[in-house]
Amino acid sequence: MEPTLPHPRPLLRTAILCGTVAGFLCICWVLFLYLTDNNPYGPKRTLADFFTPIAAVSAQLLLRRYYVPEGPGLWRSIAVGVLTAVVTAAVAAAGMYVFSRLTGSALIAEHLVEAKKMLEASKALYTKEANGLQQYQATLRNLATTAAEFAQDEFVKKLLLGVVLSIPGGVFLRK
Protein backbone atom coordinates (compact mmCIF):
# COMPACT_ATOMS: atom_id res chain seq x y z
CA MET A 1 0.00 0.00 0.00
CA GLU A 2 1.85 3.08 -1.24
CA PRO A 3 0.88 6.63 -0.32
CA THR A 4 -0.71 8.49 -3.21
CA LEU A 5 0.88 11.79 -2.16
CA PRO A 6 4.65 12.22 -1.97
CA HIS A 7 4.81 12.74 1.84
CA PRO A 8 7.04 10.53 3.93
CA ARG A 9 5.41 9.25 7.11
CA PRO A 10 1.88 10.54 6.55
CA LEU A 11 0.67 8.99 9.81
CA LEU A 12 3.16 10.92 11.95
CA ARG A 13 2.72 14.12 9.97
CA THR A 14 -1.08 14.02 10.25
CA ALA A 15 -1.04 13.21 13.97
CA ILE A 16 1.39 16.00 14.82
CA LEU A 17 -0.51 18.54 12.74
CA CYS A 18 -3.96 17.71 14.13
CA GLY A 19 -2.69 17.20 17.68
CA THR A 20 -0.81 20.48 17.76
CA VAL A 21 -3.76 22.45 16.42
CA ALA A 22 -6.13 20.85 18.94
CA GLY A 23 -3.66 21.43 21.78
CA PHE A 24 -3.41 25.11 20.92
CA LEU A 25 -7.21 25.32 20.77
CA CYS A 26 -7.30 23.95 24.32
CA ILE A 27 -4.80 26.58 25.41
CA CYS A 28 -6.84 29.29 23.67
CA TRP A 29 -9.96 28.11 25.52
CA VAL A 30 -8.22 28.47 28.90
CA LEU A 31 -6.97 31.93 27.89
CA PHE A 32 -10.46 32.89 26.74
CA LEU A 33 -11.89 31.85 30.10
CA TYR A 34 -9.22 33.83 31.91
CA LEU A 35 -9.67 36.96 29.81
CA THR A 36 -13.46 36.90 30.21
CA ASP A 37 -13.15 36.73 34.02
CA ASN A 38 -14.27 33.11 34.25
CA ASN A 39 -12.45 30.55 36.35
CA PRO A 40 -9.92 28.96 33.94
CA TYR A 41 -9.52 26.02 36.32
CA GLY A 42 -13.25 25.49 36.89
CA PRO A 43 -15.86 23.29 35.27
CA LYS A 44 -16.00 25.34 32.06
CA ARG A 45 -12.46 24.21 31.30
CA THR A 46 -13.76 20.71 30.63
CA LEU A 47 -15.49 21.94 27.46
CA ALA A 48 -12.04 21.88 25.84
CA ASP A 49 -11.83 18.13 26.46
CA PHE A 50 -13.87 17.56 23.32
CA PHE A 51 -11.17 19.04 21.09
CA THR A 52 -9.10 15.87 21.54
CA PRO A 53 -11.53 13.29 20.10
CA ILE A 54 -12.53 15.72 17.36
CA ALA A 55 -8.86 16.09 16.41
CA ALA A 56 -8.33 12.32 16.54
CA VAL A 57 -11.25 11.61 14.22
CA SER A 58 -10.18 14.48 11.95
CA ALA A 59 -6.71 12.97 11.72
CA GLN A 60 -8.23 9.61 10.85
CA LEU A 61 -10.26 11.26 8.10
CA LEU A 62 -7.23 13.14 6.77
CA LEU A 63 -5.09 9.99 6.78
CA ARG A 64 -7.51 8.35 4.37
CA ARG A 65 -6.44 10.70 1.58
CA TYR A 66 -2.92 9.23 1.63
CA TYR A 67 -4.14 5.68 1.12
CA VAL A 68 -6.52 5.74 -1.82
CA PRO A 69 -8.47 3.52 -2.71
CA GLU A 70 -7.86 0.80 -0.06
CA GLY A 71 -7.81 3.05 2.98
CA PRO A 72 -5.18 3.16 5.74
CA GLY A 73 -6.28 -0.04 7.44
CA LEU A 74 -7.29 -0.66 11.03
CA TRP A 75 -3.92 -0.31 12.77
CA ARG A 76 -2.84 2.84 10.95
CA SER A 77 -6.20 4.45 11.54
CA ILE A 78 -6.20 3.65 15.26
CA ALA A 79 -2.53 4.63 15.56
CA VAL A 80 -3.06 8.07 14.05
CA GLY A 81 -6.00 8.67 16.40
CA VAL A 82 -4.08 7.59 19.50
CA LEU A 83 -0.96 9.54 18.49
CA THR A 84 -3.09 12.63 17.85
CA ALA A 85 -4.59 12.27 21.32
CA VAL A 86 -1.11 12.00 22.86
CA VAL A 87 0.14 15.11 21.04
CA THR A 88 -2.99 17.08 21.93
CA ALA A 89 -2.75 16.07 25.58
CA ALA A 90 0.94 16.96 25.75
CA VAL A 91 0.50 20.39 24.14
CA ALA A 92 -2.54 21.20 26.28
CA ALA A 93 -0.78 20.07 29.48
CA ALA A 94 2.30 22.12 28.66
CA GLY A 95 0.09 25.12 27.99
CA MET A 96 -1.77 24.63 31.27
CA TYR A 97 1.51 24.39 33.17
CA VAL A 98 2.89 27.57 31.62
CA PHE A 99 -0.42 29.37 32.18
CA SER A 100 -0.53 28.29 35.82
CA ARG A 101 3.04 29.37 36.43
CA LEU A 102 2.53 32.74 34.75
CA THR A 103 -0.72 33.61 36.52
CA GLY A 104 0.62 32.60 39.91
CA SER A 105 -0.77 30.91 42.95
CA ALA A 106 -3.39 33.59 43.74
CA LEU A 107 -5.61 32.40 40.88
CA ILE A 108 -5.22 28.79 42.02
CA ALA A 109 -6.15 29.81 45.56
CA GLU A 110 -9.31 31.53 44.25
CA HIS A 111 -10.18 28.37 42.35
CA LEU A 112 -9.69 26.22 45.44
CA VAL A 113 -12.03 28.44 47.46
CA GLU A 114 -14.67 28.17 44.72
CA ALA A 115 -14.19 24.41 44.34
CA LYS A 116 -14.48 23.83 48.09
CA LYS A 117 -17.70 25.86 48.18
CA MET A 118 -19.11 23.76 45.34
CA LEU A 119 -18.10 20.56 47.11
CA GLU A 120 -19.59 21.76 50.38
CA ALA A 121 -22.86 22.52 48.58
CA SER A 122 -22.97 18.97 47.20
CA LYS A 123 -21.96 17.27 50.46
CA ALA A 124 -25.57 16.21 51.10
CA LEU A 125 -25.56 14.27 47.82
CA TYR A 126 -22.35 12.51 48.80
CA THR A 127 -23.67 11.45 52.20
CA LYS A 128 -26.71 9.76 50.64
CA GLU A 129 -24.48 7.25 48.83
CA ALA A 130 -22.71 4.27 50.27
CA ASN A 131 -19.18 5.36 51.29
CA GLY A 132 -20.23 8.87 50.33
CA LEU A 133 -18.34 10.60 53.11
CA GLN A 134 -15.12 8.84 52.07
CA GLN A 135 -15.74 9.85 48.45
CA TYR A 136 -16.33 13.44 49.53
CA GLN A 137 -13.10 13.52 51.54
CA ALA A 138 -11.15 11.90 48.70
CA THR A 139 -12.51 14.45 46.21
CA LEU A 140 -11.59 17.28 48.56
CA ARG A 141 -8.12 15.83 49.11
CA ASN A 142 -7.51 15.26 45.38
CA LEU A 143 -8.14 18.83 44.26
CA ALA A 144 -5.22 20.10 42.19
CA THR A 145 -3.25 22.74 44.07
CA THR A 146 -0.12 23.32 41.95
CA ALA A 147 0.69 24.07 38.34
CA ALA A 148 2.10 20.57 37.88
CA GLU A 149 -1.07 18.96 39.24
CA PHE A 150 -3.23 21.01 36.88
CA ALA A 151 -1.00 20.03 33.95
CA GLN A 152 -1.20 16.37 34.97
CA ASP A 153 -4.98 16.59 35.25
CA GLU A 154 -5.17 18.22 31.82
CA PHE A 155 -2.95 15.55 30.27
CA VAL A 156 -4.85 12.60 31.75
CA LYS A 157 -8.32 13.91 30.87
CA LYS A 158 -7.39 14.77 27.30
CA LEU A 159 -5.53 11.51 26.75
CA LEU A 160 -8.23 9.23 28.15
CA LEU A 161 -11.07 10.80 26.23
CA GLY A 162 -9.02 11.01 23.04
CA VAL A 163 -7.84 7.40 23.13
CA VAL A 164 -11.23 5.99 24.09
CA LEU A 165 -13.00 7.77 21.24
CA SER A 166 -10.25 7.34 18.65
CA ILE A 167 -10.52 3.54 18.75
CA PRO A 168 -14.11 3.36 17.42
CA GLY A 169 -13.23 6.15 15.01
CA GLY A 170 -10.33 4.06 13.70
CA VAL A 171 -12.58 1.05 13.27
CA PHE A 172 -15.13 2.97 11.23
CA LEU A 173 -12.60 5.02 9.23
CA ARG A 174 -10.19 2.23 8.30
CA LYS A 175 -11.38 2.07 4.69
N, CA, C and O of each residue as an XYZ file, in Angstrom:
700
protein
N       0.845     -1.165      0.000
C       0.000      0.000      0.000
C       0.894      1.233      0.000
O       1.482      1.561      1.030
N       1.005      1.903     -1.097
C       1.849      3.078     -1.238
C       1.033      4.350     -1.082
O      -0.096      4.424     -1.569
N       1.586      5.349     -0.412
C       0.881      6.629     -0.321
C       0.699      7.241     -1.703
O       1.581      7.147     -2.556
N      -0.459      7.872     -1.916
C      -0.712      8.488     -3.208
C      -0.092      9.873     -3.305
O       0.108     10.381     -4.408
N       0.213     10.491     -2.177
C       0.877     11.788     -2.164
C       2.328     11.599     -1.750
O       2.630     10.675     -0.995
N       3.225     12.443     -2.219
C       4.655     12.219     -1.967
C       5.115     12.691     -0.584
O       6.133     13.377     -0.490
N       4.400     12.346      0.486
C       4.810     12.736      1.842
C       5.359     11.521      2.566
O       4.693     10.489      2.647
N       6.567     11.637      3.092
C       7.043     10.528      3.927
C       6.335     10.564      5.282
O       6.070     11.635      5.827
N       6.041      9.406      5.804
C       5.405      9.245      7.113
C       4.114     10.060      7.255
O       4.041     10.955      8.097
N       3.120      9.768      6.459
C       1.879     10.539      6.550
C       1.166     10.366      7.893
O       0.475     11.279      8.344
N       1.323      9.220      8.528
C       0.673      8.991      9.813
C       1.223      9.967     10.862
O       0.458     10.637     11.554
N       2.531     10.039     10.970
C       3.164     10.918     11.948
C       2.881     12.386     11.636
O       2.590     13.173     12.537
N       2.965     12.740     10.392
C       2.724     14.122      9.967
C       1.291     14.551     10.294
O       1.074     15.646     10.812
N       0.331     13.705      9.998
C      -1.077     14.017     10.250
C      -1.352     14.117     11.744
O      -2.057     15.026     12.184
N      -0.807     13.200     12.523
C      -1.036     13.212     13.972
C      -0.436     14.449     14.621
O      -1.062     15.065     15.483
N       0.756     14.809     14.220
C       1.391     15.996     14.815
C       0.642     17.259     14.418
O       0.447     18.144     15.251
N       0.227     17.359     13.183
C      -0.508     18.541     12.737
C      -1.833     18.685     13.483
O      -2.108     19.735     14.064
N      -2.644     17.646     13.468
C      -3.957     17.715     14.125
C      -3.828     17.846     15.640
O      -4.584     18.594     16.260
N      -2.886     17.134     16.238
C      -2.695     17.200     17.679
C      -2.211     18.558     18.145
O      -2.652     19.054     19.182
N      -1.316     19.159     17.395
C      -0.809     20.480     17.765
C      -1.898     21.536     17.649
O      -2.034     22.388     18.527
N      -2.664     21.487     16.586
C      -3.760     22.448     16.419
C      -4.778     22.303     17.541
O      -5.218     23.304     18.107
N      -5.155     21.083     17.867
C      -6.130     20.854     18.936
C      -5.563     21.270     20.290
O      -6.290     21.826     21.114
N      -4.294     21.016     20.532
C      -3.664     21.433     21.780
C      -3.667     22.938     21.938
O      -3.926     23.453     23.026
N      -3.380     23.645     20.856
C      -3.414     25.107     20.916
C      -4.838     25.629     21.079
O      -5.046     26.668     21.706
N      -5.815     24.924     20.526
C      -7.209     25.316     20.768
C      -7.577     25.164     22.244
O      -8.320     25.982     22.786
N      -7.063     24.131     22.887
C      -7.304     23.948     24.322
C      -6.673     25.085     25.120
O      -7.278     25.603     26.058
N      -5.465     25.466     24.747
C      -4.798     26.581     25.414
C      -5.585     27.867     25.198
O      -5.771     28.652     26.128
N      -6.046     28.079     23.974
C      -6.840     29.285     23.668
C      -8.134     29.307     24.486
O      -8.580     30.377     24.900
N      -8.730     28.159     24.719
C      -9.957     28.110     25.522
C      -9.683     28.553     26.960
O     -10.457     29.317     27.537
N      -8.584     28.073     27.533
C      -8.216     28.474     28.896
C      -7.936     29.977     28.933
O      -8.361     30.660     29.865
N      -7.237     30.488     27.946
C      -6.970     31.927     27.891
C      -8.262     32.727     27.725
O      -8.417     33.791     28.324
N      -9.174     32.222     26.922
C     -10.463     32.888     26.745
C     -11.218     32.953     28.074
O     -11.778     33.991     28.426
N     -11.229     31.857     28.797
C     -11.895     31.849     30.100
C     -11.244     32.852     31.043
O     -11.938     33.564     31.769
N      -9.943     32.910     31.037
C      -9.216     33.832     31.910
C      -9.505     35.288     31.541
O      -9.747     36.123     32.413
N      -9.477     35.575     30.259
C      -9.672     36.957     29.807
C     -11.114     37.432     29.937
O     -11.364     38.637     29.945
N     -12.051     36.523     30.038
C     -13.464     36.897     30.215
C     -13.890     36.791     31.682
O     -15.081     36.728     31.990
N     -12.914     36.772     32.568
C     -13.150     36.727     34.015
C     -13.936     35.500     34.474
O     -14.708     35.571     35.430
N     -13.739     34.404     33.804
C     -14.271     33.112     34.251
C     -13.127     32.344     34.905
O     -11.957     32.659     34.690
N     -13.464     31.358     35.687
C     -12.449     30.550     36.346
C     -11.820     29.610     35.319
O     -12.486     28.683     34.858
N     -10.549     29.824     34.946
C      -9.925     28.956     33.943
C      -9.621     27.550     34.452
O      -9.281     26.666     33.666
N      -9.740     27.342     35.752
C      -9.522     26.020     36.318
C     -10.832     25.318     36.651
O     -10.821     24.156     37.059
N     -11.944     25.993     36.486
C     -13.246     25.489     36.894
C     -13.876     24.531     35.900
O     -13.220     24.041     34.981
N     -15.160     24.275     36.101
C     -15.864     23.295     35.271
C     -15.948     23.668     33.784
O     -16.034     22.782     32.933
N     -15.924     24.944     33.467
C     -16.003     25.337     32.057
C     -14.769     24.909     31.272
O     -14.817     24.808     30.046
N     -13.683     24.662     31.961
C     -12.456     24.214     31.296
C     -12.658     22.868     30.630
O     -12.001     22.560     29.634
N     -13.568     22.055     31.174
C     -13.764     20.713     30.625
C     -14.399     20.734     29.235
O     -14.389     19.716     28.542
N     -14.948     21.865     28.819
C     -15.488     21.937     27.457
C     -14.390     21.744     26.410
O     -14.665     21.314     25.290
N     -13.155     22.061     26.775
C     -12.044     21.878     25.844
C     -11.641     20.413     25.708
O     -10.856     20.072     24.822
N     -12.159     19.548     26.562
C     -11.825     18.126     26.461
C     -12.322     17.514     25.151
O     -11.794     16.497     24.701
N     -13.314     18.116     24.550
C     -13.871     17.559     23.321
C     -13.039     17.880     22.084
O     -13.285     17.323     21.014
N     -12.060     18.769     22.217
C     -11.173     19.035     21.088
C     -10.331     17.799     20.754
O     -10.013     17.561     19.589
N      -9.978     17.028     21.756
C      -9.104     15.872     21.536
C      -9.749     14.799     20.666
O      -9.143     14.401     19.671
N     -10.952     14.306     20.991
C     -11.529     13.294     20.101
C     -11.882     13.850     18.725
O     -11.820     13.129     17.729
N     -12.250     15.124     18.665
C     -12.529     15.721     17.357
C     -11.258     15.739     16.515
O     -11.296     15.444     15.320
N     -10.135     16.085     17.138
C      -8.858     16.088     16.414
C      -8.454     14.683     15.999
O      -7.925     14.488     14.905
N      -8.700     13.696     16.868
C      -8.332     12.317     16.538
C      -9.127     11.803     15.343
O      -8.566     11.183     14.439
N     -10.414     12.057     15.340
C     -11.252     11.614     14.222
C     -10.905     12.399     12.953
O     -10.912     11.845     11.854
N     -10.604     13.679     13.109
C     -10.184     14.479     11.948
C      -8.888     13.933     11.356
O      -8.739     13.865     10.136
N      -7.957     13.547     12.216
C      -6.706     12.969     11.724
C      -6.960     11.651     10.999
O      -6.316     11.354      9.993
N      -7.894     10.870     11.511
C      -8.228      9.612     10.847
C      -8.855      9.868      9.480
O      -8.589      9.142      8.522
N      -9.681     10.895      9.395
C     -10.260     11.258      8.095
C      -9.195     11.765      7.135
O      -9.195     11.407      5.957
N      -8.291     12.597      7.633
C      -7.232     13.135      6.767
C      -6.262     12.056      6.313
O      -5.732     12.131      5.204
N      -6.022     11.058      7.149
C      -5.095      9.986      6.775
C      -5.620      9.183      5.598
O      -4.839      8.628      4.825
N      -6.913      9.119      5.461
C      -7.510      8.345      4.371
C      -7.093      8.856      3.000
O      -7.032      8.084      2.043
N      -6.806     10.153      2.895
C      -6.442     10.703      1.579
C      -5.074     10.222      1.100
O      -4.781     10.285     -0.094
N      -4.235      9.743      2.018
C      -2.923      9.233      1.633
C      -2.984      7.795      1.133
O      -2.072      7.338      0.444
N      -4.032      7.096      1.468
C      -4.140      5.679      1.120
C      -5.408      5.439      0.305
O      -6.378      4.859      0.792
N      -5.379      5.888     -0.921
C      -6.516      5.736     -1.819
C      -6.200      4.579     -2.753
O      -5.067      4.527     -3.231
N      -7.065      3.679     -3.047
C      -8.466      3.523     -2.705
C      -8.700      2.563     -1.539
O      -9.827      2.460     -1.057
N      -7.653      1.847     -1.067
C      -7.857      0.799     -0.064
C      -8.157      1.335      1.328
O      -8.828      0.667      2.114
N      -7.676      2.514      1.639
C      -7.806      3.050      2.981
C      -6.570      2.713      3.806
O      -5.774      1.865      3.403
N      -6.398      3.359      4.946
C      -5.176      3.159      5.740
C      -5.133      1.836      6.492
O      -4.057      1.409      6.912
N      -6.243      1.196      6.667
C      -6.283     -0.038      7.441
C      -6.553      0.247      8.913
O      -6.464      1.386      9.372
N      -6.879     -0.799      9.626
C      -7.294     -0.661     11.027
C      -6.179     -0.107     11.910
O      -6.400      0.846     12.656
N      -4.985     -0.692     11.834
C      -3.921     -0.308     12.767
C      -3.415      1.100     12.503
O      -3.152      1.846     13.446
N      -3.276      1.473     11.247
C      -2.837      2.844     10.953
C      -3.885      3.852     11.398
O      -3.552      4.906     11.941
N      -5.131      3.531     11.170
C      -6.204      4.447     11.538
C      -6.278      4.630     13.055
O      -6.408      5.755     13.538
N      -6.198      3.542     13.798
C      -6.204      3.649     15.261
C      -4.937      4.353     15.746
O      -4.996      5.175     16.660
N      -3.800      4.035     15.139
C      -2.531      4.633     15.561
C      -2.526      6.143     15.372
O      -2.040      6.870     16.239
N      -3.055      6.626     14.257
C      -3.062      8.075     14.053
C      -3.990      8.743     15.052
O      -3.701      9.851     15.504
N      -5.094      8.105     15.407
C      -5.996      8.673     16.405
C      -5.374      8.727     17.785
O      -5.482      9.736     18.483
N      -4.723      7.643     18.181
C      -4.079      7.593     19.496
C      -2.913      8.579     19.554
O      -2.761      9.302     20.539
N      -2.098      8.613     18.515
C      -0.963      9.537     18.492
C      -1.436     10.991     18.501
O      -0.809     11.841     19.133
N      -2.516     11.274     17.818
C      -3.089     12.626     17.852
C      -3.543     12.976     19.258
O      -3.332     14.099     19.717
N      -4.160     12.034     19.943
C      -4.593     12.274     21.319
C      -3.398     12.534     22.234
O      -3.467     13.397     23.109
N      -2.313     11.803     22.041
C      -1.114     11.999     22.860
C      -0.523     13.385     22.617
O      -0.164     14.080     23.568
N      -0.419     13.788     21.360
C       0.140     15.109     21.039
C      -0.755     16.218     21.587
O      -0.264     17.188     22.165
N      -2.058     16.076     21.408
C      -2.992     17.081     21.926
C      -2.873     17.201     23.440
O      -2.806     18.307     23.977
N      -2.847     16.071     24.119
C      -2.749     16.074     25.579
C      -1.434     16.700     26.039
O      -1.415     17.446     27.019
N      -0.359     16.410     25.359
C       0.943     16.963     25.746
C       0.992     18.474     25.540
O       1.483     19.203     26.402
N       0.493     18.940     24.414
C       0.503     20.387     24.144
C      -0.418     21.116     25.116
O      -0.056     22.167     25.645
N      -1.601     20.567     25.353
C      -2.542     21.196     26.280
C      -1.993     21.210     27.704
O      -2.151     22.204     28.414
N      -1.354     20.133     28.130
C      -0.784     20.075     29.477
C       0.373     21.058     29.626
O       0.499     21.721     30.655
N       1.207     21.152     28.612
C       2.305     22.122     28.664
C       1.756     23.544     28.731
O       2.269     24.384     29.470
N       0.715     23.801     27.956
C       0.092     25.124     27.993
C      -0.529     25.432     29.347
O      -0.428     26.556     29.839
N      -1.171     24.434     29.952
C      -1.770     24.628     31.273
C      -0.686     24.886     32.316
O      -0.863     25.725     33.199
N       0.415     24.181     32.220
C       1.508     24.386     33.166
C       2.078     25.799     33.049
O       2.268     26.485     34.054
N       2.346     26.224     31.826
C       2.887     27.568     31.617
C       1.884     28.622     32.079
O       2.262     29.600     32.725
N       0.619     28.427     31.752
C      -0.424     29.368     32.179
C      -0.479     29.454     33.705
O      -0.541     30.548     34.267
N      -0.458     28.314     34.364
C      -0.533     28.290     35.821
C       0.678     28.951     36.464
O       0.550     29.646     37.472
N       1.834     28.739     35.891
C       3.044     29.369     36.427
C       3.032     30.880     36.204
O       3.463     31.641     37.070
N       2.540     31.311     35.049
C       2.530     32.741     34.747
C       1.483     33.510     35.545
O       1.721     34.653     35.935
N       0.342     32.905     35.788
C      -0.715     33.615     36.516
C      -0.517     33.554     38.016
O      -1.105     34.359     38.739
N       0.279     32.640     38.502
C       0.618     32.600     39.915
C      -0.348     31.805     40.765
O      -1.356     31.281     40.291
N      -0.007     31.737     42.023
C      -0.769     30.909     42.949
C      -2.040     31.585     43.442
O      -2.911     30.905     43.984
N      -2.182     32.896     43.277
C      -3.391     33.591     43.735
C      -4.621     33.098     42.976
O      -5.682     32.911     43.572
N      -4.487     32.891     41.682
C      -5.610     32.399     40.878
C      -5.972     30.964     41.268
O      -7.147     30.599     41.293
N      -4.967     30.164     41.569
C      -5.218     28.789     42.018
C      -5.921     28.810     43.367
O      -6.830     28.015     43.606
N      -5.508     29.710     44.247
C      -6.148     29.809     45.561
C      -7.618     30.217     45.422
O      -8.474     29.700     46.141
N      -7.915     31.141     44.504
C      -9.310     31.530     44.250
C     -10.116     30.340     43.751
O     -11.258     30.129     44.161
N      -9.508     29.572     42.865
C     -10.182     28.374     42.347
C     -10.465     27.374     43.470
O     -11.548     26.792     43.527
N      -9.503     27.178     44.349
C      -9.690     26.224     45.444
C     -10.821     26.656     46.370
O     -11.589     25.818     46.842
N     -10.930     27.947     46.631
C     -12.033     28.441     47.460
C     -13.365     28.140     46.780
O     -14.301     27.661     47.419
N     -13.443     28.422     45.481
C     -14.675     28.166     44.721
C     -14.990     26.670     44.667
O     -16.142     26.271     44.836
N     -13.975     25.849     44.432
C     -14.186     24.405     44.344
C     -14.640     23.832     45.683
O     -15.504     22.956     45.724
N     -14.068     24.319     46.766
C     -14.476     23.826     48.087
C     -15.898     24.242     48.410
O     -16.627     23.488     49.055
N     -16.313     25.431     47.974
C     -17.701     25.859     48.176
C     -18.655     24.965     47.389
O     -19.714     24.583     47.889
N     -18.275     24.638     46.160
C     -19.115     23.760     45.338
C     -19.200     22.365     45.956
O     -20.270     21.756     45.967
N     -18.094     21.864     46.462
C     -18.105     20.556     47.112
C     -18.936     20.582     48.386
O     -19.677     19.640     48.668
N     -18.817     21.638     49.139
C     -19.594     21.762     50.378
C     -21.090     21.786     50.067
O     -21.897     21.219     50.804
N     -21.450     22.452     48.964
C     -22.861     22.515     48.576
C     -23.391     21.143     48.157
O     -24.582     20.867     48.305
N     -22.529     20.298     47.643
C     -22.967     18.968     47.200
C     -22.696     17.880     48.236
O     -22.855     16.696     47.938
N     -22.295     18.254     49.426
C     -21.963     17.269     50.462
C     -23.170     16.397     50.819
O     -23.018     15.213     51.119
N     -24.360     16.983     50.784
C     -25.567     16.214     51.100
C     -25.771     15.078     50.096
O     -26.224     13.996     50.466
N     -25.441     15.320     48.841
C     -25.561     14.267     47.822
C     -24.555     13.145     48.076
O     -24.867     11.969     47.888
N     -23.365     13.512     48.499
C     -22.347     12.505     48.800
C     -22.781     11.615     49.958
O     -22.612     10.397     49.905
N     -23.341     12.223     51.006
C     -23.675     11.447     52.204
C     -24.823     10.474     51.981
O     -24.988      9.535     52.760
N     -25.614     10.674     50.944
C     -26.714      9.758     50.644
C     -26.230      8.450     50.032
O     -26.948      7.450     50.062
N     -25.020      8.445     49.479
C     -24.477      7.249     48.829
C     -23.698      6.398     49.829
O     -23.256      6.869     50.877
N     -23.550      5.147     49.467
C     -22.706      4.271     50.275
C     -21.261      4.755     50.152
O     -20.802      5.051     49.049
N     -20.555      4.837     51.253
C     -19.183      5.360     51.289
C     -19.104      6.787     50.770
O     -18.052      7.213     50.294
N     -20.183      7.517     50.853
C     -20.234      8.875     50.329
C     -19.306      9.830     51.046
O     -18.679     10.678     50.411
N     -19.208      9.706     52.358
C     -18.336     10.604     53.109
C     -16.875     10.385     52.734
O     -16.105     11.343     52.655
N     -16.486      9.134     52.503
C     -15.120      8.842     52.072
C     -14.867      9.403     50.672
O     -13.788      9.927     50.395
N     -15.869      9.290     49.789
C     -15.736      9.851     48.446
C     -15.607     11.367     48.501
O     -14.812     11.960     47.771
N     -16.390     11.984     49.368
C     -16.330     13.437     49.526
C     -14.943     13.861     50.007
O     -14.358     14.800     49.466
N     -14.422     13.178     51.010
C     -13.103     13.518     51.540
C     -12.003     13.253     50.511
O     -11.037     14.012     50.427
N     -12.144     12.192     49.737
C     -11.153     11.903     48.698
C     -11.191     12.967     47.602
O     -10.145     13.388     47.110
N     -12.382     13.397     47.223
C     -12.512     14.449     46.206
C     -11.893     15.746     46.714
O     -11.188     16.431     45.972
N     -12.148     16.079     47.950
C     -11.591     17.284     48.556
C     -10.067     17.196     48.641
O      -9.369     18.180     48.395
N      -9.566     16.040     48.983
C      -8.122     15.829     49.114
C      -7.426     15.831     47.754
O      -6.263     16.223     47.657
N      -8.124     15.397     46.708
C      -7.506     15.260     45.383
C      -7.627     16.498     44.507
O      -7.295     16.438     43.324
N      -8.087     17.602     45.044
C      -8.140     18.828     44.258
C      -6.721     19.264     43.889
O      -5.822     19.251     44.729
N      -6.531     19.647     42.638
C      -5.221     20.100     42.186
C      -4.885     21.427     42.861
O      -5.722     22.327     42.933
N      -3.651     21.540     43.354
C      -3.251     22.744     44.072
C      -2.002     23.408     43.500
O      -1.638     24.504     43.926
N      -1.341     22.760     42.542
C      -0.125     23.321     41.954
C      -0.243     23.310     40.428
O      -1.131     22.680     39.853
N       0.678     24.025     39.801
C       0.692     24.067     38.341
C       0.938     22.683     37.756
O       0.339     22.320     36.743
N       1.808     21.917     38.382
C       2.101     20.574     37.880
C       0.883     19.656     38.001
O       0.639     18.832     37.120
N       0.128     19.794     39.076
C      -1.066     18.962     39.238
C      -2.137     19.330     38.216
O      -2.829     18.449     37.707
N      -2.281     20.611     37.911
C      -3.231     21.011     36.879
C      -2.798     20.499     35.510
O      -3.636     20.068     34.718
N      -1.502     20.544     35.224
C      -1.000     20.029     33.951
C      -1.212     18.526     33.859
O      -1.584     18.015     32.802
N      -0.978     17.816     34.954
C      -1.196     16.373     34.971
C      -2.673     16.051     34.763
O      -3.010     15.134     34.014
N      -3.542     16.791     35.414
C      -4.985     16.594     35.251
C      -5.401     16.842     33.803
O      -6.190     16.086     33.236
N      -4.869     17.896     33.217
C      -5.175     18.222     31.822
C      -4.720     17.099     30.897
O      -5.458     16.688     30.001
N      -3.503     16.603     31.117
C      -2.954     15.548     30.269
C      -3.789     14.276     30.353
O      -4.128     13.681     29.330
N      -4.117     13.864     31.565
C      -4.851     12.605     31.751
C      -6.248     12.685     31.148
O      -6.678     11.758     30.462
N      -6.961     13.780     31.396
C      -8.323     13.911     30.866
C      -8.327     13.921     29.348
O      -9.136     13.239     28.720
N      -7.435     14.683     28.766
C      -7.395     14.768     27.299
C      -6.994     13.421     26.699
O      -7.573     12.984     25.704
N      -6.014     12.771     27.299
C      -5.531     11.511     26.752
C      -6.586     10.418     26.842
O      -6.821      9.703     25.868
N      -7.222     10.282     27.996
C      -8.227      9.229     28.150
C      -9.386      9.397     27.177
O      -9.769      8.451     26.488
N      -9.933     10.582     27.124
C     -11.070     10.804     26.232
C     -10.661     10.645     24.770
O     -11.414     10.086     23.973
N      -9.478     11.130     24.417
C      -9.016     11.009     23.038
C      -8.772      9.579     22.612
O      -9.157      9.183     21.512
N      -8.132      8.794     23.475
C      -7.839      7.402     23.131
C      -9.119      6.575     23.074
O      -9.308      5.771     22.162
N      -9.990      6.777     24.049
C     -11.226      5.989     24.089
C     -12.082      6.247     22.849
O     -12.674      5.314     22.306
N     -12.154      7.475     22.404
C     -12.998      7.774     21.244
C     -12.276      7.621     19.909
O     -12.928      7.578     18.865
N     -10.951      7.538     19.918
C     -10.254      7.337     18.650
C     -10.277      5.873     18.212
O     -10.106      5.584     17.028
N     -10.482      4.964     19.131
C     -10.525      3.539     18.754
C     -11.758      3.230     17.902
O     -11.607      2.633     16.836
N     -12.975      3.610     18.323
C     -14.107      3.362     17.418
C     -14.007      4.176     16.133
O     -14.442      3.724     15.074
N     -13.435      5.371     16.224
C     -13.228      6.153     15.005
C     -12.321      5.443     14.030
O     -12.564      5.456     12.824
N     -11.261      4.815     14.554
C     -10.331      4.064     13.705
C     -10.985      2.848     13.075
O     -10.685      2.490     11.936
N     -11.875      2.220     13.817
C     -12.575      1.052     13.272
C     -13.475      1.467     12.119
O     -13.501      0.801     11.084
N     -14.205      2.548     12.284
C     -15.132      2.973     11.234
C     -14.454      3.672     10.065
O     -14.990      3.673      8.957
N     -13.292      4.263     10.287
C     -12.605      5.016      9.233
C     -11.392      4.285      8.662
O     -10.501      4.921      8.099
N     -11.345      2.986      8.798
C     -10.185      2.231      8.304
C     -10.184      2.068      6.796
O      -9.137      1.787      6.212
N     -11.318      2.235      6.155
C     -11.381      2.071      4.687
C     -11.790      3.347      4.027
O     -11.896      3.402      2.802
